[in-house]
Amino acid sequence: MLSFLIPSLSFRLIIAFSLSLILSLLTGKICIKIFKNIKFVDYVREDAPYSHSQKRGIPTAGGVFIIFSFLISFLLFVNLANRWLIVALIVTLYLGILGFLDDWIKISKKSSRGLKIRYKLGLQFIFSFFIALYLYFSLEFNTQLFIPFTKVKLDIGWGYIPLIMAVIMGTSNSVNLTDGLDGLAVGCIIPAAFVYIVLAYLTYIPGGKELAIFLAICVGAGFGFLWYNHYPAKIFMGETGAEALGGALAISSILIKRELLLVLVGGVFVIEALSVFLQVASFQIRGKRIFKMSPLHHHYELKGMKESDIVIRFWIVSILLAVSGLIIGLFG
């Protein structure tokens, strides 16, 4: 809306980030109070580490105020004539709404079990397929795949369709799996998103620069949420926030043609998801578990590490991976 009055990309990025942060801080305080009053609270998994029993009753679905803060800033400061931004918005909102449905079912049932996995994955699959088709047949979108560590670009043609689907579904679900400790997921999202802010700002892809503002808004809302979600958390992100932020990161990497780099930049999410896959596969094949519990952060909890120590160390790893990814993205 204000993009026509404020043509400077840098200025809009700073203002949009600031507004998103302020809105997130303000609405977060309100949401915590409202959610407590209406019993919109978390129900801890029965098989969760014992220390998590004290988390029962903490407000959840904090992604609601992340999305609210994001949406206001988005509508005010991005160029709504940019098709890539509309695609990014649709992906973020759809996954956020799907996540909210999951949170709502858990709260309604007073259980840690929400939307059945097959339904959730099915809805994600259908949605990501249509997004992939739309992008594939868009004249502005090319199917050249940038290979990190090289100057090589491969034209993979229709192969871009399953790639887009894998990135969207994989990232959103990996972020969700990581969201198991106070501040962990959002603290790892922020450095990863920062990398793509820089890459989007410097990209030569038509319309791609505006994605820097889109991601800056996500980071602003994320910082505001972290204010309340750091240990000990006053509110949880829930599926609502995890799915939305994961989707925002995924679609941004696709639109600026740096999808494969996300494996490194979002390495913490990859490791967390991989730990779940290996745990399930090992138990099905060998009847034995590799980890005390998956995702990986729970393994370290059961080994006796403090929750705050695990989170800080994961943040450090995330920052190091983000810095490495940024260097490769700029000079690789």
Secondary structure, DSSP 8 states (H G I E B T S, - for coil): -GGGT---HHHHHHHHHHHHHHHHHHHHHHHHHHHHHTT-B----TTS-GGGGGGTT-B--THHHHHHHHHHHHHHHS-TT-HHHHHHHHHHHHHHHHHHHHHHHHHHHTSS--S-HHHHHHHHHHHHHHHHHHHHT-TT---EEE-TTSS-EEE-GGGHHHHHHHHHHHHHHHHHHHTTSTTHHHHHHHHHHHHHHHHHHH--STTTTHHHHHHHHHHHHHHHHHHHHSSS-SS--HHHHHHHHHHHHHHHHHHTT-TTTHHHHTHHHHHHHHHHHHHHHHHHHHS--SSSSSSHHHHHHHTT--HHHHHHHHHHHHHHHHHHHHHHHHH-
